[in-house]
């Protein structure tokens, strides 16, 4: 299970709009690591919504149709801020935990920068650093 908390001065609709937008990530395609080039042009996948409580909670299956993992997104208001909590469950192995955890961590870091009016560093530069950090944190026997 991977979970991250990101605080931002944004309201719920700004978070939802930013999460749905693909534009911010398209600019970093040139620096795409070799292991991800097979995904250029898109990926088709099928998810099943497992819990839906608009506008505060969404949970879906993710990945392999036979044995999917699950991802949930929860928005809570804390004063004038909105907290986004993302949790990914049922990842099959350490390699996936590192890659997926690093990926979500990077997406949330980019989202946080954009929602706070800053231009984020390159997605793939951030991802490489974060993936290395996750490799050190996740026990080798997982």
URSULWO-V488300 format. One record per residue. N is the residue number from 1. OMEGA is omega as a letter, one per 20 degrees, with the letter a starting at -180 (NA if undefined). Layout:
BEGIN
n:N omega:OMEGA
n:N omega:OMEGA
END
This chain:
BEGIN
n:1 omega:r
n:2 omega:r
n:3 omega:a
n:4 omega:r
n:5 omega:r
n:6 omega:r
n:7 omega:r
n:8 omega:a
n:9 omega:a
n:10 omega:r
n:11 omega:a
n:12 omega:a
n:13 omega:r
n:14 omega:r
n:15 omega:a
n:16 omega:a
n:17 omega:a
n:18 omega:r
n:19 omega:a
n:20 omega:a
n:21 omega:r
n:22 omega:a
n:23 omega:a
n:24 omega:a
n:25 omega:a
n:26 omega:a
n:27 omega:a
n:28 omega:a
n:29 omega:a
n:30 omega:a
n:31 omega:a
n:32 omega:r
n:33 omega:a
n:34 omega:a
n:35 omega:r
n:36 omega:a
n:37 omega:r
n:38 omega:a
n:39 omega:r
n:40 omega:a
n:41 omega:r
n:42 omega:r
n:43 omega:r
n:44 omega:r
n:45 omega:a
n:46 omega:r
n:47 omega:r
n:48 omega:r
n:49 omega:a
n:50 omega:r
n:51 omega:a
n:52 omega:r
n:53 omega:a
n:54 omega:i
n:55 omega:a
n:56 omega:a
n:57 omega:r
n:58 omega:r
n:59 omega:r
n:60 omega:r
n:61 omega:a
n:62 omega:r
n:63 omega:a
n:64 omega:a
n:65 omega:a
n:66 omega:a
n:67 omega:a
n:68 omega:r
n:69 omega:a
n:70 omega:r
n:71 omega:r
n:72 omega:r
n:73 omega:r
n:74 omega:r
n:75 omega:r
n:76 omega:r
n:77 omega:r
n:78 omega:a
n:79 omega:r
n:80 omega:a
n:81 omega:r
n:82 omega:r
n:83 omega:r
n:84 omega:r
n:85 omega:r
n:86 omega:r
n:87 omega:r
n:88 omega:a
n:89 omega:r
n:90 omega:r
n:91 omega:a
n:92 omega:a
n:93 omega:a
n:94 omega:a
n:95 omega:r
n:96 omega:r
n:97 omega:a
n:98 omega:a
n:99 omega:a
n:100 omega:r
n:101 omega:r
n:102 omega:r
n:103 omega:r
n:104 omega:r
n:105 omega:a
n:106 omega:r
n:107 omega:r
n:108 omega:r
n:109 omega:r
n:110 omega:r
n:111 omega:r
n:112 omega:r
n:113 omega:a
n:114 omega:a
n:115 omega:r
n:116 omega:r
n:117 omega:r
n:118 omega:r
n:119 omega:a
n:120 omega:r
n:121 omega:r
n:122 omega:r
n:123 omega:a
n:124 omega:r
n:125 omega:r
n:126 omega:a
n:127 omega:a
n:128 omega:r
n:129 omega:a
n:130 omega:r
n:131 omega:r
n:132 omega:r
n:133 omega:r
n:134 omega:r
n:135 omega:r
n:136 omega:a
n:137 omega:a
n:138 omega:a
n:139 omega:a
n:140 omega:a
n:141 omega:r
n:142 omega:NA
END
